[in-house]
Amino acid sequence: MAEALRHTGATVVVTGAASGIGRALTTRLLREGANVVAFDVAADKLAELEKEAGGAALVTVTGDVSVEADVRCAHDAAVATFGGYDGLANVAGVMDWFVPAHELDDDTWERVFAVNVTGPMRTTRLALDQFLRRGRGAIVNVASEAALRGAAGGFAYTAAKHAVLGQTKSVAWAYRGEGIRCNVVCPGAVDTNLGTSATPRGDFGIDKLRPVLRLRGPSVDPDQPAGTISWLLSAEAANVTGAVLVADGGWGAG
């Protein structure tokens, strides 16, 4: 019952909302009483989401999280439709084909950083502008086990997810007295639709990682990390900011 009322009257912008953790979070937030602006690059999957969970509480925006104009469209949709927003969940992300440093090409590096680092920077910057005016707001970034170690992803993905931790801690510290919180969730293996960016491009990188990846345990349903994100966005986590919440089923505890 408490979860059903958790976000009543709140509005949340979710990036990467059309699949995986983002979709699970969007449907969960709607069940828990929130208005949601669902932002994703995949127009067809957003249309499916709208058909499945549509209604006055859901607005979908198609765009690339790394493009400033697209991010502003999502921001403006939240302001125009709901008068602003109370939460931001930066879920959108891509992997890097497990490419090691000596095999890395510039295009892979730039795309991984554009989506995983520049994207959250752009959404966070706009959210903070209106959170400061409202005197409240919560941001949750989604990183990865690769944000905590060097043996869970390729070179670009690992570096990018480490950067997300830095973004989180900087925002949490700078705005701690402004009613604004920022936390980061680091999932382990999750059943998501990262597509070809999660398929190894060569043997060197995945061969180095395979012994560690065997220890990570089975993949979990996206609703599990979505539940953690929902809690961090809610008033129940009012005194939690700057936290790195590891949700990896104990993979990193060994």
Contacts in CASP RR format, 6 or more apart in sequence:
PFRMAT RR
TARGET T0000
AUTHOR 0000-0000-0000
METHOD contacts of the structure
MODEL  1
MAEALRHTGATVVVTGAASGIGRALTTRLLREGANVVAFDVAADKLAELE
KEAGGAALVTVTGDVSVEADVRCAHDAAVATFGGYDGLANVAGVMDWFVP
AHELDDDTWERVFAVNVTGPMRTTRLALDQFLRRGRGAIVNVASEAALRG
AAGGFAYTAAKHAVLGQTKSVAWAYRGEGIRCNVVCPGAVDTNLGTSATP
RGDFGIDKLRPVLRLRGPSVDPDQPAGTISWLLSAEAANVTGAVLVADGG
WGAG
2 236 0 8 1.000
3 32 0 8 1.000
3 230 0 8 1.000
4 31 0 8 1.000
4 32 0 8 1.000
4 33 0 8 1.000
5 32 0 8 1.000
5 33 0 8 1.000
6 32 0 8 1.000
6 33 0 8 1.000
6 230 0 8 1.000
6 231 0 8 1.000
6 234 0 8 1.000
6 235 0 8 1.000
6 236 0 8 1.000
7 29 0 8 1.000
7 32 0 8 1.000
7 33 0 8 1.000
7 34 0 8 1.000
7 230 0 8 1.000
7 233 0 8 1.000
7 234 0 8 1.000
8 32 0 8 1.000
8 33 0 8 1.000
8 34 0 8 1.000
9 33 0 8 1.000
9 34 0 8 1.000
9 35 0 8 1.000
10 33 0 8 1.000
10 34 0 8 1.000
10 35 0 8 1.000
10 86 0 8 1.000
10 87 0 8 1.000
10 233 0 8 1.000
10 234 0 8 1.000
11 34 0 8 1.000
11 35 0 8 1.000
11 36 0 8 1.000
11 37 0 8 1.000
11 78 0 8 1.000
11 82 0 8 1.000
11 83 0 8 1.000
11 84 0 8 1.000
11 85 0 8 1.000
11 86 0 8 1.000
11 87 0 8 1.000
12 29 0 8 1.000
12 34 0 8 1.000
12 35 0 8 1.000
12 36 0 8 1.000
12 37 0 8 1.000
12 85 0 8 1.000
12 86 0 8 1.000
12 87 0 8 1.000
12 88 0 8 1.000
12 89 0 8 1.000
12 233 0 8 1.000
13 36 0 8 1.000
13 37 0 8 1.000
13 39 0 8 1.000
13 74 0 8 1.000
13 75 0 8 1.000
13 78 0 8 1.000
13 85 0 8 1.000
13 87 0 8 1.000
13 88 0 8 1.000
13 89 0 8 1.000
13 123 0 8 1.000
13 127 0 8 1.000
14 22 0 8 1.000
14 25 0 8 1.000
14 26 0 8 1.000
14 29 0 8 1.000
14 36 0 8 1.000
14 37 0 8 1.000
14 38 0 8 1.000
14 39 0 8 1.000
14 89 0 8 1.000
14 91 0 8 1.000
15 22 0 8 1.000
15 39 0 8 1.000
15 40 0 8 1.000
15 65 0 8 1.000
15 74 0 8 1.000
15 89 0 8 1.000
15 90 0 8 1.000
15 91 0 8 1.000
15 92 0 8 1.000
15 119 0 8 1.000
15 120 0 8 1.000
15 123 0 8 1.000
16 22 0 8 1.000
16 23 0 8 1.000
16 38 0 8 1.000
16 39 0 8 1.000
16 40 0 8 1.000
16 41 0 8 1.000
16 65 0 8 1.000
16 91 0 8 1.000
16 92 0 8 1.000
16 93 0 8 1.000
17 23 0 8 1.000
17 25 0 8 1.000
17 26 0 8 1.000
17 36 0 8 1.000
17 38 0 8 1.000
17 39 0 8 1.000
17 40 0 8 1.000
17 46 0 8 1.000
17 49 0 8 1.000
17 60 0 8 1.000
17 91 0 8 1.000
18 38 0 8 1.000
18 40 0 8 1.000
18 41 0 8 1.000
18 42 0 8 1.000
18 45 0 8 1.000
18 46 0 8 1.000
18 48 0 8 1.000
18 49 0 8 1.000
19 40 0 8 1.000
19 42 0 8 1.000
19 45 0 8 1.000
19 192 0 8 1.000
19 193 0 8 1.000
20 190 0 8 1.000
20 191 0 8 1.000
20 192 0 8 1.000
20 193 0 8 1.000
20 222 0 8 1.000
21 91 0 8 1.000
21 142 0 8 1.000
21 187 0 8 1.000
21 190 0 8 1.000
21 192 0 8 1.000
21 222 0 8 1.000
21 225 0 8 1.000
21 226 0 8 1.000
21 229 0 8 1.000
22 89 0 8 1.000
22 91 0 8 1.000
22 222 0 8 1.000
22 226 0 8 1.000
23 45 0 8 1.000
23 49 0 8 1.000
23 222 0 8 1.000
24 221 0 8 1.000
24 222 0 8 1.000
24 223 0 8 1.000
24 225 0 8 1.000
24 226 0 8 1.000
25 89 0 8 1.000
25 91 0 8 1.000
25 222 0 8 1.000
25 226 0 8 1.000
25 227 0 8 1.000
25 229 0 8 1.000
25 230 0 8 1.000
26 36 0 8 1.000
26 38 0 8 1.000
26 49 0 8 1.000
26 53 0 8 1.000
26 58 0 8 1.000
27 49 0 8 1.000
27 52 0 8 1.000
27 53 0 8 1.000
28 223 0 8 1.000
28 226 0 8 1.000
28 227 0 8 1.000
28 230 0 8 1.000
29 36 0 8 1.000
29 230 0 8 1.000
29 233 0 8 1.000
30 36 0 8 1.000
30 53 0 8 1.000
30 57 0 8 1.000
30 58 0 8 1.000
32 230 0 8 1.000
33 57 0 8 1.000
34 57 0 8 1.000
35 57 0 8 1.000
35 58 0 8 1.000
35 59 0 8 1.000
35 81 0 8 1.000
35 82 0 8 1.000
36 57 0 8 1.000
36 58 0 8 1.000
36 59 0 8 1.000
37 59 0 8 1.000
37 60 0 8 1.000
37 61 0 8 1.000
37 74 0 8 1.000
37 77 0 8 1.000
37 78 0 8 1.000
37 81 0 8 1.000
37 82 0 8 1.000
37 85 0 8 1.000
38 46 0 8 1.000
38 49 0 8 1.000
38 50 0 8 1.000
38 58 0 8 1.000
38 59 0 8 1.000
38 60 0 8 1.000
38 61 0 8 1.000
39 60 0 8 1.000
39 61 0 8 1.000
39 62 0 8 1.000
39 63 0 8 1.000
39 65 0 8 1.000
39 70 0 8 1.000
39 71 0 8 1.000
39 74 0 8 1.000
39 92 0 8 1.000
40 46 0 8 1.000
40 60 0 8 1.000
40 62 0 8 1.000
40 63 0 8 1.000
40 92 0 8 1.000
41 62 0 8 1.000
41 63 0 8 1.000
41 64 0 8 1.000
41 65 0 8 1.000
41 92 0 8 1.000
42 62 0 8 1.000
43 62 0 8 1.000
46 60 0 8 1.000
46 61 0 8 1.000
46 62 0 8 1.000
47 60 0 8 1.000
49 58 0 8 1.000
49 60 0 8 1.000
50 58 0 8 1.000
50 60 0 8 1.000
59 77 0 8 1.000
59 78 0 8 1.000
59 81 0 8 1.000
59 82 0 8 1.000
61 70 0 8 1.000
61 73 0 8 1.000
61 74 0 8 1.000
61 77 0 8 1.000
63 70 0 8 1.000
63 73 0 8 1.000
63 74 0 8 1.000
64 70 0 8 1.000
64 115 0 8 1.000
65 71 0 8 1.000
65 90 0 8 1.000
65 92 0 8 1.000
65 93 0 8 1.000
65 115 0 8 1.000
65 119 0 8 1.000
65 120 0 8 1.000
65 122 0 8 1.000
65 123 0 8 1.000
66 114 0 8 1.000
66 115 0 8 1.000
66 118 0 8 1.000
66 119 0 8 1.000
66 122 0 8 1.000
68 122 0 8 1.000
71 119 0 8 1.000
71 122 0 8 1.000
71 123 0 8 1.000
71 126 0 8 1.000
72 126 0 8 1.000
74 123 0 8 1.000
75 123 0 8 1.000
75 126 0 8 1.000
75 127 0 8 1.000
75 130 0 8 1.000
78 84 0 8 1.000
78 85 0 8 1.000
79 85 0 8 1.000
79 130 0 8 1.000
84 130 0 8 1.000
84 134 0 8 1.000
85 127 0 8 1.000
85 130 0 8 1.000
86 134 0 8 1.000
86 136 0 8 1.000
86 137 0 8 1.000
86 138 0 8 1.000
87 127 0 8 1.000
87 137 0 8 1.000
87 138 0 8 1.000
87 139 0 8 1.000
87 140 0 8 1.000
87 233 0 8 1.000
88 123 0 8 1.000
88 124 0 8 1.000
88 127 0 8 1.000
88 137 0 8 1.000
88 138 0 8 1.000
88 139 0 8 1.000
88 140 0 8 1.000
89 139 0 8 1.000
89 140 0 8 1.000
89 142 0 8 1.000
89 229 0 8 1.000
89 233 0 8 1.000
90 119 0 8 1.000
90 120 0 8 1.000
90 123 0 8 1.000
90 124 0 8 1.000
90 139 0 8 1.000
90 140 0 8 1.000
90 141 0 8 1.000
90 142 0 8 1.000
90 164 0 8 1.000
91 142 0 8 1.000
91 229 0 8 1.000
92 115 0 8 1.000
92 119 0 8 1.000
93 115 0 8 1.000
93 116 0 8 1.000
93 142 0 8 1.000
93 194 0 8 1.000
94 111 0 8 1.000
94 112 0 8 1.000
94 115 0 8 1.000
94 116 0 8 1.000
94 194 0 8 1.000
94 197 0 8 1.000
95 112 0 8 1.000
95 153 0 8 1.000
95 154 0 8 1.000
95 157 0 8 1.000
95 194 0 8 1.000
95 197 0 8 1.000
95 198 0 8 1.000
96 108 0 8 1.000
96 112 0 8 1.000
96 153 0 8 1.000
96 154 0 8 1.000
96 155 0 8 1.000
96 156 0 8 1.000
96 157 0 8 1.000
96 160 0 8 1.000
96 197 0 8 1.000
97 108 0 8 1.000
97 154 0 8 1.000
97 196 0 8 1.000
97 197 0 8 1.000
97 198 0 8 1.000
97 199 0 8 1.000
97 200 0 8 1.000
97 201 0 8 1.000
97 202 0 8 1.000
98 153 0 8 1.000
98 154 0 8 1.000
98 157 0 8 1.000
98 200 0 8 1.000
98 201 0 8 1.000
98 202 0 8 1.000
98 205 0 8 1.000
98 206 0 8 1.000
98 209 0 8 1.000
99 105 0 8 1.000
99 108 0 8 1.000
99 154 0 8 1.000
99 155 0 8 1.000
99 156 0 8 1.000
99 201 0 8 1.000
99 202 0 8 1.000
99 205 0 8 1.000
100 154 0 8 1.000
100 155 0 8 1.000
100 204 0 8 1.000
100 205 0 8 1.000
100 208 0 8 1.000
101 155 0 8 1.000
102 204 0 8 1.000
103 201 0 8 1.000
103 202 0 8 1.000
103 204 0 8 1.000
103 205 0 8 1.000
104 155 0 8 1.000
104 156 0 8 1.000
108 156 0 8 1.000
109 156 0 8 1.000
112 156 0 8 1.000
112 157 0 8 1.000
112 160 0 8 1.000
113 156 0 8 1.000
113 159 0 8 1.000
113 160 0 8 1.000
113 163 0 8 1.000
116 157 0 8 1.000
116 160 0 8 1.000
116 161 0 8 1.000
116 163 0 8 1.000
116 164 0 8 1.000
117 160 0 8 1.000
117 163 0 8 1.000
117 164 0 8 1.000
117 167 0 8 1.000
120 141 0 8 1.000
120 164 0 8 1.000
120 167 0 8 1.000
121 167 0 8 1.000
124 139 0 8 1.000
124 167 0 8 1.000
124 171 0 8 1.000
124 182 0 8 1.000
127 137 0 8 1.000
127 139 0 8 1.000
128 171 0 8 1.000
128 175 0 8 1.000
128 180 0 8 1.000
131 137 0 8 1.000
131 175 0 8 1.000
131 178 0 8 1.000
131 179 0 8 1.000
131 180 0 8 1.000
132 175 0 8 1.000
132 178 0 8 1.000
132 180 0 8 1.000
135 178 0 8 1.000
135 179 0 8 1.000
135 180 0 8 1.000
136 179 0 8 1.000
136 180 0 8 1.000
137 179 0 8 1.000
137 180 0 8 1.000
137 181 0 8 1.000
138 180 0 8 1.000
138 181 0 8 1.000
138 182 0 8 1.000
138 183 0 8 1.000
138 232 0 8 1.000
138 233 0 8 1.000
138 234 0 8 1.000
138 237 0 8 1.000
139 168 0 8 1.000
139 171 0 8 1.000
139 180 0 8 1.000
139 181 0 8 1.000
139 182 0 8 1.000
139 183 0 8 1.000
140 182 0 8 1.000
140 183 0 8 1.000
140 184 0 8 1.000
140 185 0 8 1.000
140 229 0 8 1.000
140 232 0 8 1.000
140 233 0 8 1.000
141 164 0 8 1.000
141 167 0 8 1.000
141 168 0 8 1.000
141 182 0 8 1.000
141 183 0 8 1.000
141 184 0 8 1.000
141 185 0 8 1.000
142 164 0 8 1.000
142 184 0 8 1.000
142 185 0 8 1.000
142 187 0 8 1.000
142 225 0 8 1.000
142 229 0 8 1.000
143 161 0 8 1.000
143 164 0 8 1.000
143 165 0 8 1.000
143 168 0 8 1.000
143 184 0 8 1.000
143 185 0 8 1.000
143 186 0 8 1.000
143 244 0 8 1.000
144 152 0 8 1.000
144 153 0 8 1.000
144 157 0 8 1.000
144 161 0 8 1.000
144 186 0 8 1.000
144 187 0 8 1.000
144 188 0 8 1.000
145 152 0 8 1.000
145 186 0 8 1.000
145 187 0 8 1.000
145 188 0 8 1.000
145 216 0 8 1.000
145 246 0 8 1.000
145 248 0 8 1.000
145 251 0 8 1.000
145 252 0 8 1.000
146 152 0 8 1.000
146 153 0 8 1.000
146 154 0 8 1.000
146 157 0 8 1.000
146 158 0 8 1.000
146 161 0 8 1.000
146 162 0 8 1.000
147 158 0 8 1.000
147 161 0 8 1.000
147 162 0 8 1.000
147 164 0 8 1.000
147 165 0 8 1.000
147 184 0 8 1.000
147 186 0 8 1.000
147 244 0 8 1.000
148 186 0 8 1.000
148 244 0 8 1.000
148 246 0 8 1.000
148 252 0 8 1.000
149 212 0 8 1.000
149 252 0 8 1.000
150 158 0 8 1.000
151 208 0 8 1.000
151 209 0 8 1.000
151 212 0 8 1.000
152 158 0 8 1.000
152 188 0 8 1.000
152 209 0 8 1.000
152 212 0 8 1.000
152 213 0 8 1.000
152 216 0 8 1.000
153 209 0 8 1.000
154 205 0 8 1.000
154 209 0 8 1.000
161 186 0 8 1.000
164 184 0 8 1.000
165 184 0 8 1.000
165 244 0 8 1.000
168 182 0 8 1.000
168 183 0 8 1.000
168 184 0 8 1.000
168 242 0 8 1.000
168 244 0 8 1.000
169 242 0 8 1.000
171 180 0 8 1.000
171 182 0 8 1.000
172 181 0 8 1.000
172 182 0 8 1.000
172 183 0 8 1.000
172 241 0 8 1.000
172 242 0 8 1.000
173 242 0 8 1.000
175 182 0 8 1.000
176 241 0 8 1.000
180 241 0 8 1.000
181 232 0 8 1.000
181 237 0 8 1.000
181 238 0 8 1.000
181 240 0 8 1.000
181 241 0 8 1.000
181 242 0 8 1.000
182 241 0 8 1.000
182 242 0 8 1.000
183 232 0 8 1.000
183 237 0 8 1.000
183 240 0 8 1.000
183 241 0 8 1.000
183 242 0 8 1.000
183 243 0 8 1.000
183 244 0 8 1.000
183 245 0 8 1.000
184 242 0 8 1.000
184 243 0 8 1.000
184 244 0 8 1.000
184 245 0 8 1.000
185 225 0 8 1.000
185 228 0 8 1.000
185 229 0 8 1.000
185 232 0 8 1.000
185 245 0 8 1.000
185 247 0 8 1.000
186 244 0 8 1.000
186 245 0 8 1.000
186 246 0 8 1.000
186 247 0 8 1.000
186 248 0 8 1.000
187 220 0 8 1.000
187 225 0 8 1.000
187 247 0 8 1.000
187 248 0 8 1.000
188 216 0 8 1.000
188 220 0 8 1.000
188 247 0 8 1.000
188 248 0 8 1.000
188 249 0 8 1.000
188 251 0 8 1.000
189 216 0 8 1.000
189 217 0 8 1.000
189 218 0 8 1.000
189 219 0 8 1.000
189 220 0 8 1.000
189 248 0 8 1.000
189 251 0 8 1.000
190 219 0 8 1.000
190 220 0 8 1.000
190 221 0 8 1.000
190 222 0 8 1.000
190 224 0 8 1.000
190 225 0 8 1.000
191 219 0 8 1.000
191 220 0 8 1.000
191 221 0 8 1.000
191 222 0 8 1.000
192 222 0 8 1.000
200 206 0 8 1.000
215 251 0 8 1.000
216 248 0 8 1.000
216 251 0 8 1.000
217 249 0 8 1.000
217 251 0 8 1.000
220 249 0 8 1.000
224 247 0 8 1.000
225 247 0 8 1.000
228 245 0 8 1.000
228 247 0 8 1.000
231 237 0 8 1.000
232 240 0 8 1.000
232 243 0 8 1.000
232 245 0 8 1.000
246 252 0 8 1.000
END
